[in-house]
Amino acid sequence: MFDLLPDRLAWYVGGPVLGLLIVGLFAIANQPLGASGAYVQTSGLLRRMPDVVTWRVWYFVGMFVGGVLVTQVLREGAEIRSGYDALRNVFPLWAVVPLVFGGATLLGYGAAVAGGCTSGHGMCGTAQRSPASLTVTATFMATAVLTTLALRIVTGGDL
Amino acid sequence: MKLNLIGLLFGIAFGGVLAASNLHEYDTIHAMLRLDEFDVFWFMASAIAVSAPLLWLLERRRIHTPFGGELALSRSKPEKHHVQGGALFGVGWAIAGTCPAPALVMVSSGALLGLVAIPGIFLGLHLRERQTKTVGHVGDGEHRETVVVPG
């Protein structure tokens, strides 16, 4: 709406701001700034499970609202589109949909087995110097780079 | 409740930073994992470089957090499930080009395929719950909000 933000904030601004947010949530609530736990609590609420951690559900909603604030209000306003440009350049939409859904299911399952995702283990866990989180992070970085390489080979270098 | 408001505000700030850094775009994550562009690695590294020493200091001072008692950082030992879960997560992350928080921002930004990714993440988490017969067991790195229900 307002075109106040650059197209992409430099990492040396965004990264340290995120670091301060991580410290802030620990200092206020003694909790990691993770995302997969918010999915678990939100899914618990939707299924009317007992003992839902409600602030994690508000946090889930907040992540979406923060995205709207930046991409629609502070920037010029993004249009409705499919996303996944690089993937769509290589595969037709009927293949992209199951790829995205399957990949997302796999990462959700993996996050549940590992007990956290890129934010919970990758950033908050390593910031706490947790050996378990360092192990998870090193493992997912390695398999992600290798999988990307495999996709690149399979598609003859197109992806 | 005040904690709900804090949760909402931290969510907004987190989602906002991810959006401003374009981490919700498949192309950004894909370029990172292709090792074409190192910005996201530096983004993560600088977040850790800022938070790790501050957390260390706060822990040493034994600060009392307003909503969670004395600050207690977790340092679990690695177990087999950390390697297994991490390995699967990495494969899914590379294929879907997104992870739980950026997937929400993807939808905020108008990218409709985010609506395919989010249910997938919910399904994956749910499949594990069914397998282990626990609910709310996934913490954020360190299993802080474990709720186990029988059956």
Interface residues (C-beta under 8 A of the other chain):
Chain A: L5 D7 R8 L9 W11 Y12 G14 G15 P16 V17 L18 G19 L20 L21 I22 V23 G24 L25 F26 A27 I28 A29 N30 Q31 P32 L33 G34 A35 S36 G37 A38 Y39 V40 Q41 S43 G44 M49 P50 D51 V52 V53 T54 W55 R56 V57 W58 Y59 F60 V61 G62 M63 F64 V65 G66 G67 V68 L69 V70 T71 Q72 L74 A78 E79 I80 R81 S82 G83 Y84 D85 A86 L87 V96 V97 L99 V100 F101 G102 G103 A104 T105 L106 L107 G108 Y109 G110 A111 A112 V113 A114 G115 G116 C117 T118 S119 G120 H121 G122 M123 C124 G125 T126 A127 Q128 R129 S130 P131 A132 S133 L134 T135 V136 T137 A138 T139 F140 M141 A142 T143 A144 V145 L146 T147 T148 L149 L151 R152 L159
Chain B: M1 L3 N4 L5 I6 G7 L8 L9 F10 G11 I12 A13 F14 G15 G16 V17 L18 A19 A20 S21 N22 H24 E25 Y26 D27 H30 L33 R34 L35 D39 V40 W42 F43 M44 A45 S46 A47 I48 A49 V50 S51 A52 L54 L55 W56 L58 I63 T65 P66 F67 G68 G69 E70 L71 A72 L73 S74 R75 S76 K77 P78 E79 H81 H82 V83 Q84 G85 G86 A87 L88 F89 G90 V91 G92 W93 A94 I95 A96 G97 T98 C99 P100 A101 A103 L104 V105 M106 V107 S108 S109 G110 A111 L112 L113 G114 V116 A117 I118 P119 G120 I121 F122 L123 G124 L125 H126 L127 R128 E129 V135 G136 H137 V138 G139 D140 G141 E142 H143 R144 E145 V147 V149
